[in-house]
Amino acid sequence: MFQVTRNGENRIDVDFAGKLDRDAMRAALDELSQKSEGIEHGRMLYRIGEFELPTLGAIGVELAHIPQLFRFARRFDRMAVVADKEWVRTVSQVEGALIPGLTIKAFDSIQEADAEAWLQH
């Protein structure tokens, strides 16, 4: 499951769980792009549930869309990642260090209220 919800003028919420194959990755990237259209200095709440690693086909689609992903990331200033797995939170924060202009902070699922508060600043 990959669901993107526009939550106000400059925010989207993303919920991800399950498995992404090539077709699901393509649909997810398209949905992210469409729902974030027109956002400037945006905020994103990204909830990550139980999931399997993406298939090789999904990774290939993601790599082919790197320019689109960078355009997408430039629309946002802050991303709160909510995940139970510590390694997912760690990887998310490392990604944030690699994307100029985007600050990513990770939270455990019991800290979702803290993530919401952080996004408001």
N, C-alpha and C positions, 0 to 999 in steps of 0.2 A: 504494500500500500504506500502510495506517495500522493499526498494531498497538499495543495497550496491554497491558502485562503488570504485574500486581501483583507487586512484588518485596519482600515483607516486610510488616510491619504498617503502616508509614507511608511507603511508597515505591511509585511506579509508574515504569515505563520505557515510553517512547513511541518508536516507530520510524516515520518517515514518509519516503516517497519516491513519485515518480510524480505523478499528477494527482488533484485532488479536484473532483468535480462536486457538484451539489446533494444527490443521494442519498448519496454517499460522505461528504460533510460532515455530514449529519444522523446517519449511522451512527457517525462518528468522535466527534461530540459526545456521543451517547448512551453510547458505550463509555467515554469519559473520565469521564463522570458516574458510571456504574455501578461502574467499577473503583476509583474514588477514594472511594466511599462509606465513611464512618466514619474517614477519615484526618484527623488533626489534627497540625499542625506537620510536615507532610509534606515529602518530598524527591522531586524528579522528575528523571530523566535523559531528555532529549529528543534523540534522534539524528535529524538531518535529512540525508537523502541527496540524490540528484539528483531534482529535481521541477520541475513546471510550475506557473505561477501558478494559483490556484483560478479556476474559472469564475465568471461573474457570479452564477449561481444559487447556487453554494457560498458566495459572499460574502453574498448575501441571507440564506441560512440562518444563517450566523454572526451577522449583525447582529440577526436575530430572536431569537437565543439569548443576547444579551448578559447578561441577568440570570443565566442559568444559568452562563455563563462566569465571572462575578464570584463566584458561590457556589463554583464549582470552585476558582478561584484562591485563595480565602480558606483553603482546606484545606492550603495549602503555604507553607512559609517559604523554601525554596530550590529553584531549578531550574537545572540545568546543561544548556546547549544545546551539542551537539556537531555542528558543521557545517564543511564545507570552504570554503564561500563566505563571504568576509569580510563582504559586505553583510548576509547572514543573521545572522551573529554580532552585527553592529552593531545591526540592527533589534531583535534579541532583548534586548539590554541596554537599549535605549531603552524597550522595552515594560516591562521590569522597573522602570524609574524611574517609570512611569505607574501601576503597580499597587501600592497601599499594602500593606506587610507582606510582599511577595514580592521576594526578591533573586534576580536572574538573572545568571549569569555564563556567558560563551560561551567555547568551546574549539574548536580545530581538531581534526579527527578523529584526528590522531596524538597528541593530548593526552587521549585518553579516560581513561587511568589517572589523570591529574591531576583530571579532572572527577569521577571516582568518589571520589577522596580529598577533594576540596572538599565534596562532598555529605555526607561523614561528619562534618564539623566542626559 
